[in-house]
Amino acid sequence: MSKTINRQQSVLISGASITGPALAYWLVQYGFKVTIVERAPALRPGGYAVDIRGAAIDVVRRMGILDAVHAADTGSNGLYLIDAKGEPITQMNDAATGNQRGVDVEILREDIGKILYDQSKDKVEYIWADSIAEMTETNEGVSVTFEHAQGRTFDLVIGADGQHSTVRRLTFGDESQFSHSLGCYISISTIPNFLKLDHRQVVYNVPGKTIGAYSARNNSEAKALFVFKSEPLHYDFHDVAAQKKLLTDAIGDEPGWQTPALVRAMQSSPDFYFDSIAQIRMDTWHKGRIALVGDAAYGPSPASGQGTSLAIVGAYVLAGELQAAAGNYEQAFAAYEKEMRPFVEASQKIGLMAADSMIESSAFKLRLRNVMVHVPGLMKYIQWQINNMVKKAANTLVLKDYRALFEQK
């Protein structure tokens, strides 16, 4: 079976969230014919605030969208830890989450998704409300059967379809082989800003649970945040009602702060999100003509704050290596893995460390934390350490100038 294609390559991307449109943009720049299939009927609304930093900032600059990304920055000015009465315990600045003010960007997932989609929508075929049902690799390419649309053959198929990737399951096997739970579940929902939050986030902790809220869209709305420790839960990823019940049962009748009001507001949210805090770890991200990128290949977990940056950079590197290999997809996929692996490992290390600190398991540890935050200089030192660790990980990869290489051909 030939591993080289000597004509315009057709690429099917599964997933139209962040990674898929970012990958499509670069592939189109290099002359590929791109189709994206997405299970949702349109761009998914809502979602939590995500971070773009380090090498990812360089990628969006090269895409010409850095100004648009900066314009959509949430403008968050810090995080407040509060007690059961809503009284502040301490304030933590951006450095506590690894962000460098004026350099890194915090942006709503919906906003960065729309910006990326706008870069590709006129040059990419989008198939909405559909998904891949079966794939068979042949001498001519990958024969794809869709759930609804007529089947077609593509030269390459890329899974950019997230933590619960269909492409990964069909190509590599059951998700349980690659998904490693960090022992927590997370939920984010858009709600009215009834707490009158002004560009800030507040977080209330009890043993095994974190409840929080932060303002969004210039304080016109807010996001309700719930994180809780749990053994693995079994549920339908597409059954929102069942997920809301799981969350409600897990938070229980916790009376502290505004927890009951936030649970009620979550029930009627238009964009409820619920998932495990887990990492995807794989020995390889490609097989034959099929490859994975973003969370589908190496999701570092929401705890890391690195998922979006990994997705944007991974899309850039994968597309660049495909054009640099002049049609040899095996060579391209291998080079992509070599480039990305150190960046992925550094980001996943942050995810492991951050997950441990998101929720304290005992009242004693919470009391100890509340004492430590008032020790002079200690919090500044901890924040300095976090900032340096995240900055180092985010800049692990030095980007190649694939466009210059392309233009020289």
C-alpha positions as CSV (number, residue, x, y, z in Angstrom):
1,M,0.0,0.0,0.0
2,S,1.5,3.3,-1.1
3,K,2.2,5.8,1.7
4,T,2.6,8.8,-0.7
5,I,-0.1,10.7,-2.5
6,N,0.9,12.7,-5.6
7,R,-2.2,14.8,-6.1
8,Q,-4.4,17.2,-4.0
9,Q,-5.2,15.3,-0.8
10,S,-8.7,15.1,0.6
11,V,-8.9,15.2,4.3
12,L,-11.9,14.4,6.5
13,I,-11.8,16.0,10.0
14,S,-14.1,14.7,12.7
15,G,-15.0,17.6,15.1
16,A,-15.8,21.3,14.6
17,S,-15.0,22.6,18.1
18,I,-11.6,24.3,18.3
19,T,-9.1,21.7,17.0
20,G,-11.0,20.9,13.8
21,P,-11.4,24.4,12.4
22,A,-7.8,25.3,13.4
23,L,-6.5,22.3,11.5
24,A,-8.7,23.0,8.5
25,Y,-7.4,26.5,8.3
26,W,-3.8,25.4,7.9
27,L,-4.6,22.5,5.6
28,V,-6.4,24.8,3.2
29,Q,-3.4,27.1,3.3
30,Y,-1.3,24.2,2.0
31,G,-3.7,23.2,-0.8
32,F,-5.6,20.3,0.9
33,K,-9.3,19.7,0.2
34,V,-10.9,19.6,3.6
35,T,-14.3,18.3,4.9
36,I,-15.4,18.6,8.5
37,V,-18.1,16.4,10.0
38,E,-19.7,17.5,13.3
39,R,-22.3,15.7,15.4
40,A,-23.9,18.9,16.6
41,P,-26.3,20.8,14.2
42,A,-24.2,24.0,14.5
43,L,-21.3,25.4,16.4
44,R,-21.7,24.5,20.1
45,P,-22.6,27.4,22.3
46,G,-21.3,28.0,25.8
47,G,-18.5,26.3,27.5
48,Y,-15.9,27.4,30.0
49,A,-13.2,30.0,29.8
50,V,-10.0,28.5,28.3
51,D,-6.4,29.8,28.1
52,I,-4.3,30.5,25.1
53,R,-0.6,30.9,26.0
54,G,3.0,30.3,25.0
55,A,3.4,28.7,21.6
56,A,-0.4,28.9,20.9
57,I,-0.2,32.7,21.0
58,D,2.4,32.5,18.3
59,V,0.1,30.2,16.2
60,V,-2.9,32.6,16.4
61,R,-0.5,35.5,15.5
62,R,0.5,33.6,12.4
63,M,-3.1,33.0,11.6
64,G,-3.8,36.7,11.7
65,I,-6.4,36.5,14.5
66,L,-4.4,37.6,17.5
67,D,-6.2,41.0,17.7
68,A,-9.6,39.2,17.5
69,V,-8.6,36.8,20.3
70,H,-7.3,39.7,22.5
71,A,-10.6,41.6,21.9
72,A,-12.5,38.6,23.2
73,D,-10.4,38.3,26.4
74,T,-12.7,37.8,29.4
75,G,-10.9,40.5,31.3
76,S,-10.9,38.5,34.5
77,N,-9.1,40.2,37.4
78,G,-8.5,37.4,39.8
79,L,-10.0,34.6,41.9
80,Y,-11.5,34.9,45.4
81,L,-11.6,32.0,47.8
82,I,-14.7,32.4,50.0
83,D,-16.2,30.8,53.0
84,A,-19.7,29.4,53.6
85,K,-21.1,32.9,54.3
86,G,-19.5,34.3,51.1
87,E,-16.9,36.2,52.9
88,P,-13.5,36.3,51.2
89,I,-10.7,34.2,52.6
90,T,-8.1,35.5,50.1
91,Q,-7.7,36.9,46.6
92,M,-5.5,35.2,44.1
93,N,-4.3,37.0,41.0
94,D,-3.8,35.7,37.4
95,A,-0.4,34.2,38.3
96,A,-2.1,31.7,40.5
97,T,-3.5,30.1,37.4
98,G,-0.4,30.5,35.4
99,N,-1.5,33.4,33.2
100,Q,0.8,36.3,32.4
101,R,-1.3,39.5,32.2
102,G,-1.0,41.2,28.8
103,V,0.6,38.1,27.2
104,D,-1.7,35.1,27.7
105,V,-5.4,35.2,26.9
106,E,-8.4,33.8,28.7
107,I,-11.3,33.5,26.3
108,L,-14.6,31.7,26.3
109,R,-14.5,28.4,24.4
110,E,-17.5,29.5,22.3
111,D,-15.7,32.7,21.3
112,I,-12.4,31.1,20.2
113,G,-14.4,28.4,18.4
114,K,-16.3,31.0,16.4
115,I,-13.1,33.0,15.5
116,L,-11.5,29.8,14.2
117,Y,-14.6,28.7,12.3
118,D,-14.8,32.1,10.6
119,Q,-11.3,31.6,9.2
120,S,-12.3,28.3,7.4
121,K,-16.0,28.4,6.8
122,D,-15.8,29.7,3.2
123,K,-13.1,27.2,2.1
124,V,-14.1,24.1,3.9
125,E,-17.0,21.7,3.5
126,Y,-18.9,21.4,6.8
127,I,-21.3,18.4,7.3
128,W,-23.5,19.2,10.4
129,A,-25.6,16.9,12.5
130,D,-23.7,13.8,11.4
131,S,-20.9,11.5,12.5
132,I,-18.6,8.8,11.2
133,A,-20.2,5.3,11.6
134,E,-17.5,3.1,10.1
135,M,-14.1,3.4,8.4
136,T,-12.2,1.0,6.2
137,E,-8.7,1.7,4.9
138,T,-8.1,0.7,1.3
139,N,-5.5,1.2,-1.4
140,E,-7.3,4.3,-2.5
141,G,-7.8,5.9,0.9
142,V,-10.2,5.6,3.8
143,S,-13.7,4.5,3.0
144,V,-16.1,6.3,5.4
145,T,-19.7,5.5,6.2
146,F,-21.6,8.3,7.9
147,E,-24.6,8.0,10.1
148,H,-26.7,10.0,7.7
149,A,-24.7,11.4,4.7
150,Q,-23.7,9.3,1.7
151,G,-20.4,7.4,2.2
152,R,-17.2,8.7,0.6
153,T,-13.5,7.9,0.4
154,F,-10.9,10.3,1.7
155,D,-7.1,10.2,1.4
156,L,-6.8,10.9,5.2
157,V,-9.0,11.0,8.2
158,I,-8.2,13.1,11.3
159,G,-9.9,12.7,14.7
160,A,-10.3,16.1,16.3
161,D,-13.4,15.0,18.1
162,G,-12.4,15.4,21.8
163,Q,-12.1,13.3,24.8
164,H,-14.8,10.8,23.7
165,S,-13.4,10.5,20.1
166,T,-15.3,8.4,17.6
167,V,-12.3,8.2,15.3
168,R,-10.1,7.0,18.2
169,R,-12.6,4.3,19.1
170,L,-13.1,3.0,15.6
171,T,-9.3,3.0,14.9
172,F,-7.6,2.1,18.2
173,G,-10.4,0.6,20.4
174,D,-12.4,1.3,23.5
175,E,-11.9,4.6,25.3
176,S,-11.2,2.8,28.6
177,Q,-7.7,1.9,27.2
178,F,-6.6,5.5,26.9
179,S,-8.7,7.6,29.4
180,H,-7.2,8.0,32.8
181,S,-9.5,9.5,35.4
182,L,-8.0,12.1,37.8
183,G,-10.8,11.2,40.3
184,C,-13.0,14.2,39.6
185,Y,-16.0,15.4,37.5
186,I,-16.5,18.9,36.3
187,S,-19.6,20.9,35.2
188,I,-19.9,24.4,33.7
189,S,-23.2,26.1,32.8
190,T,-24.1,29.6,31.6
191,I,-26.4,31.3,34.2
192,P,-27.7,34.8,34.9
193,N,-25.1,36.9,36.8
194,F,-27.4,37.2,39.8
195,L,-24.3,37.4,42.1
196,K,-23.3,40.6,40.4
197,L,-19.8,39.4,39.8
198,D,-17.6,42.0,38.2
199,H,-14.9,40.4,36.0
200,R,-14.0,37.9,38.8
201,Q,-14.3,34.4,39.9
202,V,-15.4,33.2,43.4
203,V,-14.8,29.7,44.7
204,Y,-16.2,27.9,47.7
205,N,-14.7,24.6,48.9
206,V,-16.0,21.9,51.1
207,P,-14.4,18.4,51.4
208,G,-14.6,16.6,48.1
209,K,-16.5,19.5,46.3
210,T,-15.7,22.8,44.7
211,I,-18.5,25.2,43.9
212,G,-17.8,28.5,42.0
213,A,-19.0,31.1,39.6
214,Y,-17.4,33.7,37.4
215,S,-18.7,36.5,35.2
216,A,-18.6,36.4,31.5
217,R,-19.3,38.6,28.5
218,N,-18.6,41.9,30.3
219,N,-20.6,40.7,33.3
220,S,-23.8,40.2,31.3
221,E,-23.8,36.6,32.3
222,A,-22.0,34.1,34.5
223,K,-20.7,30.6,34.6
224,A,-21.6,28.2,37.3
225,L,-18.8,25.8,38.2
226,F,-19.1,22.5,40.0
227,V,-16.2,20.0,40.7
228,F,-16.6,16.9,42.8
229,K,-14.5,13.8,43.6
230,S,-16.0,10.5,42.6
231,E,-15.3,7.0,41.6
232,P,-16.0,6.4,37.8
233,L,-19.6,7.1,36.8
234,H,-21.4,5.4,34.0
235,Y,-23.7,7.5,31.9
236,D,-24.7,8.4,28.4
237,F,-22.5,11.3,27.2
238,H,-25.4,12.7,25.2
239,D,-28.1,12.4,27.9
240,V,-28.0,15.9,29.5
241,A,-30.9,15.2,31.8
242,A,-29.1,12.2,33.3
243,Q,-25.9,14.2,33.7
244,K,-27.8,17.0,35.5
245,K,-29.2,14.5,37.9
246,L,-25.7,13.0,38.6
247,L,-24.4,16.5,39.4
248,T,-27.4,17.4,41.6
249,D,-27.0,14.1,43.5
250,A,-23.3,14.7,43.9
251,I,-23.6,18.2,45.2
252,G,-26.5,17.0,47.4
253,D,-28.0,19.4,49.9
254,E,-24.8,21.4,50.6
255,P,-26.2,24.7,52.1
256,G,-23.1,26.8,52.1
257,W,-22.7,30.1,50.3
258,Q,-25.0,30.2,47.1
259,T,-24.8,26.5,46.3
260,P,-28.6,25.8,46.3
261,A,-29.2,28.9,44.0
262,L,-26.4,27.8,41.6
263,V,-27.8,24.3,41.4
264,R,-31.2,25.7,40.6
265,A,-29.8,28.0,37.9
266,M,-27.8,25.2,36.4
267,Q,-31.0,23.2,35.8
268,S,-32.3,25.7,33.2
269,S,-28.9,26.5,31.6
270,P,-28.9,26.5,27.8
271,D,-25.4,25.0,27.5
272,F,-24.8,22.5,30.3
273,Y,-21.4,20.8,30.2
274,F,-20.5,17.8,32.3
275,D,-17.5,15.4,32.0
276,S,-14.8,13.6,33.9
277,I,-11.5,15.3,34.6
278,A,-9.4,12.8,32.8
279,Q,-6.3,12.6,30.6
280,I,-6.0,10.8,27.3
281,R,-2.7,9.0,27.1
282,M,-1.6,7.0,24.0
283,D,1.6,5.4,22.8
284,T,0.9,6.6,19.2
285,W,-1.6,9.0,17.7
286,H,-1.8,7.5,14.2
287,K,-2.4,4.3,12.3
288,G,-2.2,4.1,8.6
289,R,-4.1,7.0,7.0
290,I,-5.8,8.0,10.3
291,A,-4.4,10.3,12.9
292,L,-5.6,12.1,16.1
293,V,-5.1,15.6,17.3
294,G,-6.0,17.7,20.3
295,D,-8.0,16.1,23.2
296,A,-8.8,13.0,21.1
297,A,-5.0,12.2,21.1
298,Y,-3.6,13.8,24.3
299,G,-6.2,15.6,26.3
300,P,-4.4,17.0,29.4
301,S,-7.7,17.5,31.3
302,P,-9.5,20.8,32.1
303,A,-7.4,21.0,35.3
304,S,-4.2,21.7,33.2
305,G,-5.4,24.9,31.5
306,Q,-3.4,23.6,28.5
307,G,-6.0,21.8,26.5
308,T,-6.8,24.7,24.1
309,S,-3.2,25.6,23.6
310,L,-2.3,22.0,22.9
311,A,-5.2,21.8,20.4
312,I,-4.2,24.9,18.5
313,V,-0.5,24.0,18.4
314,G,-1.2,20.4,17.5
315,A,-3.3,21.5,14.6
316,Y,-0.5,23.8,13.4
317,V,2.2,21.1,13.6
318,L,0.1,18.3,12.1
319,A,-0.9,20.4,9.1
320,G,2.7,21.7,8.7
321,E,4.2,18.2,8.8
322,L,1.7,17.0,6.2
323,Q,2.7,19.6,3.7
324,A,6.4,19.3,4.5
325,A,6.3,15.5,3.8
326,A,5.1,16.1,0.2
327,G,2.3,13.5,0.4
328,N,4.0,10.9,2.6
329,Y,1.5,10.7,5.4
330,E,3.4,8.1,7.4
331,Q,6.4,10.4,7.5
332,A,4.2,13.4,8.4
333,F,2.4,11.6,11.2
334,A,5.7,10.4,12.7
335,A,7.2,13.8,12.6
336,Y,4.1,15.4,14.1
337,E,4.3,13.0,17.1
338,K,8.0,13.7,17.5
339,E,7.4,17.4,17.6
340,M,4.4,17.3,19.9
341,R,5.3,14.6,22.4
342,P,7.5,16.8,24.8
343,F,4.9,19.6,24.8
344,V,2.1,17.1,25.5
345,E,4.0,15.5,28.4
346,A,4.9,18.8,30.0
347,S,1.2,19.9,29.8
348,Q,-0.1,16.6,31.2
349,K,2.2,16.9,34.1
350,I,0.6,20.2,35.0
351,G,-2.8,18.6,34.7
352,L,-1.8,15.9,37.2
353,M,-0.5,18.4,39.7
354,A,-3.5,20.8,39.3
355,A,-6.1,18.1,39.8
356,D,-4.7,17.3,43.2
357,S,-5.2,20.9,44.3
358,M,-8.7,21.6,42.8
359,I,-10.4,19.7,45.6
360,E,-9.3,19.1,49.2
361,S,-10.5,15.8,50.5
362,S,-10.7,16.7,54.2
363,A,-11.8,19.6,56.4
364,F,-8.3,19.5,58.0
365,K,-6.6,20.2,54.7
366,L,-9.0,23.0,54.0
367,R,-8.3,24.6,57.3
368,L,-4.6,24.2,56.7
369,R,-4.9,25.9,53.3
370,N,-6.8,28.8,54.8
371,V,-4.1,29.3,57.3
372,M,-1.3,29.1,54.7
373,V,-2.8,31.7,52.4
374,H,-2.3,34.3,55.1
375,V,1.4,33.5,55.7
376,P,3.3,36.6,54.5
377,G,5.1,35.9,51.2
378,L,4.0,32.3,51.0
379,M,1.2,32.8,48.4
380,K,3.4,35.0,46.3
381,Y,6.1,32.3,46.3
382,I,3.5,29.6,45.4
383,Q,2.0,31.8,42.6
384,W,5.5,32.5,41.3
385,Q,6.2,28.7,41.1
386,I,2.9,28.0,39.4
387,N,3.5,30.8,36.9
388,N,7.0,29.6,36.0
389,M,5.9,26.0,35.7
390,V,3.1,26.8,33.3
391,K,5.2,29.3,31.3
392,K,7.9,26.7,30.8
393,A,5.4,24.0,29.7
394,A,3.5,26.4,27.4
395,N,6.8,27.3,25.6
396,T,8.2,23.8,25.5
397,L,7.8,23.7,21.7
398,V,9.6,26.1,19.4
399,L,7.4,26.4,16.2
400,K,8.8,25.6,12.8
401,D,7.9,28.1,10.0
402,Y,6.0,25.6,7.9
403,R,4.5,28.4,5.7
404,A,8.0,29.6,4.7
405,L,8.9,26.0,3.8
406,F,5.8,25.7,1.7
407,E,6.4,28.9,-0.1
408,Q,9.9,27.9,-1.0
409,K,8.6,24.8,-2.9
